[in-house]
Amino acid sequence: MKDLNVLLVCGSGASSGFMATSMNKAAKKRKITCKVLARSTSEVDSYIDAVDAIMIGPHMKHIEPEVSEKAAGKEVKVIVMKKSYYALLDGNAALDHLLSFY
């Protein structure tokens, strides 16, 4: 599997920051080369050409159609995260969800 660059977005980037840290720790522990960066939804345009996937916090799932439209024609997967692991900041479960797309 190739190295993955992932943009994790939520409203302000705060809660996604904790999830990104948890996912990065899980990836390192599992020896998976994956860099997860957390940003606010307003920064998607700035990162879309540099990432392999955009993961959207479950509370922001309403922006998925807009993000998918921006990603159209690019090799960027758009994934809405699940409440079940997001609420617990379960980086392993989030990483499993991400990897299920590859």
N, C-alpha and C positions, 0 to 999 in steps of 0.2 A: 504494500500500500504506500502511496506517496505521502509526503509530509502534508499535513492539513493546516491551513490558516482559517480560523473561524472568527467571525464577528458575532458577538452575542449582544443583542439590543433589548433595552427596556425603555421606559419613559424618560428617565433622567440618566440612566447608566449606573445608578447606585446599587440596586439589588443584583443587577447582572454582574457587577464587579465581584461580588462574593461568589456567585456561581462560576464565573470564569476562573477565579482562584482555585475553587474546588475541582473544576474540570482539569485544569493544568496539573494539579497535584496528582489526580487520578491517572492522567496520561503518563506522567513521569514515572509513577510507581509501576505502571504496566508496560513501560518502555515503548510507548507509542509517541511518535513525533507529531505533536499537535500543539499549535499555539492558539489559545483562545484569548481574544481581546474584547473587553466590554466597553460599549459606547452607548450614547443615547440614540434614539431613533432619528434624530435630526442629522446624524453623521453618516448615515448609510451611504449616501452618494460619494462621500470622501473615501470610503473603503471598499466599495463594491468591486472594483477592478483588481483588488489585491487579496481577495479571499476566495476560498473554495466553498464556504457555506456561511449562511447567515441564520443564526438561531434567534428566534423571537420569544421573549418572555410570554408566558401564557396569558397574562393580564393585558398584553398588547396584541393579541391575535387578530384584532380588527385591522391592523396595518399589513397583514400578510398579502392581500391582493395587490396593494401598492408596491410592496417590496418585490413580489414576484414579477410584476410588470417591469420594474427596473432591472431585474435579473434576466429577463427574457433575452435570449440570444447569447448569453454568457454561460460559462460552465460553473454556475453558482447555484448550489442547492439552498432552498429556502425552507426552513424547518420551524414549526411552532413547537416550542417546548411543552412538556406535559406538566400539569399542576402537581402531580403526584411526586415528582422528584424535585421540581423547582422550589416548592414550599419547604422542603427539607434540605435544600442546597446539596443534594446528592450528586456529586460530580461523577461517580461511577455510572449511575443510571443515565445521566445526561450524556456521558461519553458513549455508552452502549446505544442510546437512541441515535446519536450522530453517526456512529459507525454502521448502523443498520442501513444507511443510505449509500454505503460504499461497498 
